[in-house]
Amino acid sequence: MQFKNLDELIACEQAVEWHDANKININDYKFEAGVKAKLDRIKGRKKVGIYNNKVISVISDQFKPISVKEIAEISESLFGSNYTEKSYKEGIIRIHQNGIEDKRGKVMPMVVYPPNFGNMAVRVGLYHYTYICSNGLMIGSEAFSDRIIHRSNHLYLENRIKKVGNNLELILKKVDQANSIELEPGVQLAMIILGLKKNDGLIKAALSNYPSDCTLWETIQSITSIATHKTKQGYEYAVNAGEFLVNPKLEPYQVVEAASYALTKASKDKIKFEQGQELYAMASDLLSCIQ
């Protein structure tokens, strides 16, 4: 289901009728892709959401469907009614313009509204708009984003959304710190490989326009630049970049995973990694310590 804006998504949400699965003849309805399998998988009593004579959602009767309309109203009361909207897969991203800024960019509250109908959480986070090339950065840490889940009363929703909004200044502080954090070349390459989810095409694009220095900020911008300009799922990659902003220290297994990918691709002449030797050496040292 595709939506042009949040109002259209909300109108669809309000048109969904919820029924106890055992009180209707479920075989009278068609099923949205994947929903029938979920119906069979969930144990106990269930509720089904029906729209246009089709079952589009199924949840346990212990949960209540998340109200996108309610979350939108709370977000607007906290962040203001000046916002822009973007399509994200089948859902809508709403970026509220009431934020704070410095010389590098502006941090603004962002709410990702999927057409969840009881299936998916609404995510509230902070979006960093970088002036130099209009990249978007979605912070993935729990400190800067939150998932609105089932069983959420009004006060709970308001407090969770407000908590994220209170961290605008902290984001700018993290961005400022990222400009002074120098990474080892091997770590930088590992971050780009992992941040772009080992996607061959995206990594080749990143390597052809490699960061001008080894700072954490340039590394993050490399990931978000590719994600913004080369994909339609930039949000997913930007979440990874956000995690690196919050915690730039890679775990040993992450270094080994990135090195294994790079070595495999290089050995097959699929991708040339000029910075590969530093990454391979790091992974080799880590593996020797384990042995």
C-alpha positions as CSV (number, residue, x, y, z in Angstrom):
1,M,0.0,0.0,0.0
2,Q,1.5,3.3,-1.1
3,F,0.7,6.7,0.5
4,K,1.3,10.2,-0.7
5,N,1.2,11.8,2.7
6,L,0.5,11.2,6.3
7,D,-3.1,12.3,6.1
8,E,-3.7,9.6,3.5
9,L,-2.1,7.0,5.7
10,I,-4.2,8.1,8.7
11,A,-7.4,7.9,6.7
12,C,-6.6,4.4,5.7
13,E,-5.7,3.5,9.4
14,Q,-9.1,4.8,10.5
15,A,-10.9,2.8,7.9
16,V,-9.4,-0.5,9.1
17,E,-12.0,-2.6,11.0
18,W,-10.7,-4.8,13.8
19,H,-12.4,-8.1,14.6
20,D,-11.8,-11.1,16.8
21,A,-10.5,-13.7,14.4
22,N,-12.6,-16.4,15.9
23,K,-15.9,-14.4,15.5
24,I,-15.7,-14.0,11.7
25,N,-15.4,-16.4,8.8
26,I,-11.8,-15.7,8.0
27,N,-12.0,-17.7,4.8
28,D,-14.4,-15.1,3.3
29,Y,-11.5,-12.6,3.0
30,K,-8.4,-12.3,0.9
31,F,-5.0,-11.8,2.7
32,E,-2.3,-9.2,2.3
33,A,1.0,-10.8,1.4
34,G,2.6,-12.5,4.5
35,V,-0.4,-12.0,6.7
36,K,-1.9,-15.5,6.4
37,A,1.4,-17.0,7.7
38,K,1.4,-14.6,10.6
39,L,-2.2,-15.6,11.4
40,D,-1.1,-19.2,11.6
41,R,2.0,-18.4,13.6
42,I,0.4,-16.3,16.4
43,K,-0.9,-18.4,19.3
44,G,-4.0,-17.8,21.3
45,R,-6.7,-15.3,20.6
46,K,-6.1,-12.9,17.7
47,K,-7.5,-9.8,16.2
48,V,-7.5,-9.1,12.4
49,G,-7.5,-5.8,10.7
50,I,-9.7,-5.7,7.6
51,Y,-9.6,-3.1,4.8
52,N,-11.3,-3.3,1.5
53,N,-12.5,-6.8,2.2
54,K,-8.9,-7.9,2.8
55,V,-7.1,-9.0,6.0
56,I,-4.1,-6.6,6.1
57,S,-3.0,-7.2,9.7
58,V,-3.2,-9.7,12.5
59,I,-2.1,-9.1,16.2
60,S,-2.6,-10.9,19.5
61,D,-5.6,-9.7,21.4
62,Q,-3.2,-8.8,24.2
63,F,-2.1,-5.8,22.1
64,K,-3.8,-2.8,20.8
65,P,-3.1,-1.3,17.4
66,I,-0.8,1.8,17.6
67,S,-2.6,5.0,16.7
68,V,-0.6,6.8,14.1
69,K,-3.0,9.7,14.4
70,E,-2.4,10.0,18.1
71,I,1.3,9.9,17.7
72,A,1.2,12.6,15.0
73,E,-0.9,14.8,17.2
74,I,1.5,14.5,20.1
75,S,4.5,15.1,17.9
76,E,2.9,18.2,16.4
77,S,2.1,19.5,19.9
78,L,5.7,19.0,21.0
79,F,7.6,19.9,17.8
80,G,5.3,22.3,16.0
81,S,3.3,22.2,12.8
82,N,6.0,23.3,10.5
83,Y,7.3,20.1,8.9
84,T,8.2,18.4,5.6
85,E,7.2,14.9,4.5
86,K,9.0,12.3,2.5
87,S,7.9,8.9,1.3
88,Y,9.8,5.9,2.9
89,K,9.0,2.6,1.3
90,E,5.2,2.4,1.9
91,G,5.2,4.8,4.9
92,I,5.8,8.5,5.5
93,I,8.7,10.3,7.2
94,R,7.7,13.6,8.8
95,I,10.6,16.0,9.6
96,H,9.7,18.9,12.0
97,Q,11.6,22.1,11.2
98,N,11.7,23.3,14.8
99,G,15.3,22.3,15.7
100,I,18.7,23.8,16.5
101,E,21.6,24.4,14.2
102,D,25.3,25.2,14.0
103,K,27.7,25.9,11.2
104,R,27.6,22.3,9.9
105,G,23.8,21.7,9.8
106,K,20.6,21.5,11.7
107,V,19.2,18.8,14.0
108,M,15.4,18.3,13.7
109,P,12.9,15.8,15.2
110,M,11.8,13.2,12.8
111,V,9.0,10.6,13.0
112,V,8.8,7.6,10.8
113,Y,5.3,6.4,10.3
114,P,4.9,3.0,8.6
115,P,1.5,1.7,7.6
116,N,1.8,-0.5,10.6
117,F,-1.9,-1.3,11.3
118,G,-0.7,-3.1,14.4
119,N,2.4,-4.8,12.7
120,M,5.2,-2.2,13.0
121,A,6.5,0.2,15.5
122,V,6.5,4.0,14.9
123,R,10.1,5.3,15.2
124,V,10.8,8.8,16.6
125,G,14.3,10.1,16.1
126,L,16.5,13.1,15.4
127,Y,17.5,14.0,11.8
128,H,20.8,15.8,11.1
129,Y,20.5,17.9,7.9
130,T,24.0,18.7,6.6
131,Y,24.2,22.0,4.7
132,I,27.1,21.0,2.5
133,C,25.4,18.3,0.5
134,S,21.9,17.8,2.1
135,N,22.6,14.4,3.6
136,G,20.3,13.0,6.2
137,L,21.6,11.4,9.3
138,M,19.2,9.3,11.5
139,I,20.7,8.6,14.9
140,G,20.3,4.9,15.8
141,S,21.2,5.0,19.5
142,E,18.5,4.6,22.1
143,A,19.5,8.0,23.4
144,F,18.4,9.7,20.2
145,S,15.6,7.6,18.9
146,D,12.8,5.4,20.2
147,R,10.3,2.8,19.0
148,I,6.6,3.4,19.9
149,I,5.2,-0.1,20.5
150,H,1.9,-1.7,21.5
151,R,0.2,-1.1,24.9
152,S,1.1,2.6,24.7
153,N,-1.2,5.0,26.6
154,H,-1.2,8.7,25.9
155,L,1.1,9.7,28.7
156,Y,3.6,7.0,27.8
157,L,3.6,8.2,24.2
158,E,4.1,11.8,25.1
159,N,7.0,11.1,27.5
160,R,8.8,8.8,25.0
161,I,8.5,11.3,22.2
162,K,9.5,14.2,24.5
163,K,12.6,12.3,25.7
164,V,13.9,12.1,22.1
165,G,13.2,15.8,21.5
166,N,15.2,16.8,24.6
167,N,18.4,15.5,23.0
168,L,18.8,18.0,20.2
169,E,21.8,19.8,21.7
170,L,23.5,16.5,22.5
171,I,23.3,15.5,18.8
172,L,25.2,18.7,17.8
173,K,27.8,18.0,20.5
174,K,28.3,14.5,19.1
175,V,28.7,15.9,15.6
176,D,31.3,18.4,16.8
177,Q,33.2,15.7,18.6
178,A,33.1,13.5,15.4
179,N,35.2,16.1,13.6
180,S,38.1,15.7,16.0
181,I,38.0,11.9,16.3
182,E,40.7,10.4,14.1
183,L,40.2,6.8,13.0
184,E,42.8,4.2,11.9
185,P,42.5,3.7,8.2
186,G,41.5,0.0,8.7
187,V,38.7,1.1,11.1
188,Q,37.5,3.7,8.6
189,L,37.3,1.1,5.8
190,A,35.5,-1.3,8.1
191,M,32.9,1.3,9.0
192,I,32.2,2.1,5.4
193,I,31.8,-1.6,4.5
194,L,29.6,-2.3,7.5
195,G,27.7,1.0,7.3
196,L,26.8,0.2,3.7
197,K,25.8,-3.4,4.6
198,K,28.4,-5.0,2.4
199,N,26.6,-3.9,-0.7
200,D,29.0,-4.2,-3.6
201,G,27.6,-1.4,-5.7
202,L,27.4,1.1,-2.8
203,I,30.8,0.3,-1.5
204,K,32.3,0.8,-5.0
205,A,30.7,4.2,-5.1
206,A,32.1,5.1,-1.7
207,L,35.6,3.9,-2.7
208,S,35.5,6.1,-5.8
209,N,34.9,9.2,-3.7
210,Y,36.7,8.2,-0.5
211,P,36.7,10.5,2.6
212,S,39.3,13.3,2.4
213,D,40.6,12.5,5.9
214,C,40.2,9.8,8.6
215,T,37.9,11.7,10.9
216,L,34.8,10.0,12.2
217,W,32.7,12.8,10.7
218,E,34.0,12.3,7.1
219,T,33.5,8.6,7.5
220,I,29.9,9.0,8.5
221,Q,29.3,11.5,5.7
222,S,30.7,9.0,3.2
223,I,28.1,6.5,4.3
224,T,25.2,8.9,4.4
225,S,26.2,10.6,1.1
226,I,26.0,7.3,-0.8
227,A,22.9,6.2,1.1
228,T,21.1,9.5,0.2
229,H,22.1,9.8,-3.4
230,K,22.4,6.1,-4.5
231,T,19.5,4.3,-2.8
232,K,15.9,4.7,-2.0
233,Q,16.5,3.2,1.5
234,G,18.8,5.8,2.8
235,Y,17.2,5.8,6.2
236,E,18.4,2.2,6.8
237,Y,22.0,3.0,6.1
238,A,21.9,6.3,8.0
239,V,20.8,4.4,11.1
240,N,24.1,2.5,10.8
241,A,26.0,5.8,10.4
242,G,24.2,7.1,13.5
243,E,25.3,4.2,15.5
244,F,29.0,4.9,14.6
245,L,28.5,8.5,15.6
246,V,27.3,7.5,19.1
247,N,29.8,4.7,19.5
248,P,32.8,4.8,17.1
249,K,34.6,1.8,18.7
250,L,34.1,-1.3,16.6
251,E,33.9,-4.7,18.2
252,P,36.6,-7.2,17.1
253,Y,34.0,-9.4,15.3
254,Q,33.0,-6.4,13.2
255,V,36.6,-5.8,12.1
256,V,37.0,-9.4,11.2
257,E,33.6,-9.5,9.4
258,A,34.6,-6.4,7.3
259,A,38.0,-7.8,6.5
260,S,36.6,-11.1,5.4
261,Y,34.2,-9.4,3.0
262,A,37.0,-7.1,1.6
263,L,39.4,-10.0,1.2
264,T,36.9,-12.2,-0.6
265,K,35.9,-9.4,-3.0
266,A,39.5,-8.4,-3.6
267,S,40.6,-12.0,-4.3
268,K,38.0,-12.4,-6.9
269,D,38.9,-9.0,-8.5
270,K,35.4,-7.7,-7.9
271,I,36.5,-4.7,-5.8
272,K,39.9,-3.1,-5.3
273,F,40.5,-1.9,-1.7
274,E,43.5,0.5,-1.6
275,Q,43.1,0.7,2.2
276,G,42.6,-3.1,2.5
277,Q,46.1,-4.0,3.9
278,E,45.5,-1.9,7.1
279,L,42.1,-3.7,7.6
280,Y,43.6,-7.2,7.0
281,A,46.4,-6.5,9.4
282,M,44.0,-5.4,12.1
283,A,41.8,-8.5,11.6
284,S,44.9,-10.8,11.6
285,D,46.1,-9.4,14.9
286,L,42.7,-9.9,16.5
287,L,42.5,-13.4,15.3
288,S,46.0,-14.2,16.6
289,C,45.0,-12.9,20.0
290,I,42.0,-15.3,20.1
291,Q,44.2,-18.3,19.1
